[in-house]
Amino acid sequence: MAHWPEATTIKSSIEAADTIMIHRHVRPDPDALGSQLGLKRIIEQAYPEKKVYVVGGIVRDLEFLGKMEHVEPDMYDEALVLVLDTANHERIDGPYALKGKTVIKIDHHPDEDPYATHQIVDTTVSSTSEMIAELAEMWQMPLDEESAFLLFAGIVGDTGRFQFRNATPRTFEVAAKLIAYGIDTNRLYRQMYKTNLATLQLQGYVLQHVQVTEAGVGYVKIDADVLRTFHATPEAASQLVNSFSGLEGLKCWVMFVENKDEIRVRIRSKGPVINDVAKRYRGGGHQMAAGATIDRWDEMDEVIAALDEVARPYTFENNEES
Ligand SMILES: [Mn+2]
């Protein structure tokens, strides 16, 4: 079991509070929502007399996980606020979160902004949902099929269906316990990975137009005309960045998507460190996943050339790829 000394303090805070607000980051992913809605369910089952609210903007494609609730600022005066999966306070969804009497952060991102009174931050855990599953066990608060479903969804989202490096032996142990509650994983995968015809056809365009440099840098250009043709938003297009990641010999790749007056650049890598390139073009991020912004299409070639430079000296270990 994880070693989180603050867990006891946080359990006492939950026990002492009548009103509990659970927040998460803006533009939520399955981990943000799964941990948020899962924790609400867990607390409500353990303490039916407490008022527990889930707060944040609308969630569109992920509404099958659950709905957000309306809150008023004065409800925060005596409230305990739990902020999940959110590294810095600017990213918290909901304007009153930091007005809470006590604010607690539970997160697995690097601790860039310790905005809370108490916190558990552990970057070795796959997802905040995995942390909530562990905490529920430590706190001896029972799960049920619904809370298990929500936490499993979060783990699936953040581990890319258990394929990323962050899926540890512990992740699989937690997932096994969650599945044992009888959750319908088939329904979950169907709902999480459903797509629509326009997106599917845009994906077809991406696959047909991907180009690869001799150094192993893949790139696709999606301008406003392409978006119009496929009735796609820049956000929907950007989400296709991993759709050709399986291409052999690919070391890193980039997708350029026109968004109003600028061009959003999404960069991913299997080895070469690419966030230094992102930083040179109004961006940043992780070593293997970063984003940037350029103003004109003629800067596209500069970005590709910069990625070529980091990709060229890189070689895969153990003949993992040719
Ligand atoms: Mn997460």
Boltz pocket constraint, residues with backbone or C-beta under 6 A from the ligand:
constraints:
  - pocket:
      binder: B
      contacts: [[A, 31], [A, 32], [A, 85], [A, 108], [A, 126], [A, 127], [A, 128], [A, 158]]
      max_distance: 6.0
